[in-house]
């Protein structure tokens, strides 16, 4: 199965390492350093034409590639069926 990330970008669901909300995770210095390193390596693929909302870690062979998407992390997770039950306190 494939996951649509926006534009014409499709990736295999079984190669996804994680889906992250861009606003919440980039607060961490470690995440910012990781994304900066991936950008320097040329391993970031931006498929967002609008304001980016999420990033996806994707296994591509022996490498890890980062996709930037304008679709929210929650929507992408629902499309992947990773979210089976949401509970609120």
N, C-alpha and C positions, 0 to 999 in steps of 0.2 A: 504494500500500500504506500501511497505517496501523500505528502502534506504540501498544500499550496501556501506559499509564504507571501504572496502578493506579486504583482506584475506577471511575469511568465516563469516564476521560480517554483519548481517542484523538487522536493527532496524525499528520499526514502525514509519512512518512519522508523525502521529498525536500525538506522544509522544515527539517529538523534541521541545525543548525550544529555542535553538539557535545554529547557526553554526558560528564559529569564525576562523579567520586567526590567526595562532599561532604567527607568526612574529610581526604582527601589534598590537595585543592585549596584549602580554606579556611585552610590554614596560611599561604598567601601573603597579604600585606597588600593587594596589588592586587586579588585576587579578592574579598576581603572588602569593599573599597571599591566594586567593581563591583556586587556583590550588594546592598549598602546603597543605592546609587544607583537600582538597578532597583526596589527595594522602595519607595523614596521616590516614584518615578514611578508606582507602582501596577502595575508590569509583572511581578510575581511571582505565579504561580498555584500554590498549594500543593495537591497532590492526595494527600498522605501523611496517613494517619490514624494511623500508627505513627511510629516514629523515622525521620526522613528519611535516605536513604542516597546520593541522587544528585540532580544538577540537570541540566536539559537546556536548552540555548540553542536557541530556535526562532524562525524567521523568520515573522512574521505581518504580511504586507503589507510596508510599509517599516520596520516596527519589529522589535525583538528582544524576545521575551518569555522569561522564565525559568520553567520548570516545576520544582517540587520533588517528588520521588517517593520512596516507601519501597522501591522496587525497586532493587537494586544496579546500578551503572553497567555492570558486566561482563555481567549478565543482559540488560540493555537492549541492549547492543552485540551480544550474540549474537542477540537477536531481530531486530535490524536487519541481520544478516549482515555487519556491519562487521568482525567478527573472523573472519578466514578461517583463520588459523593462529596458534597461540600457541606460542611457544618459550621455554623456560626455560633459564637458564644454570646 
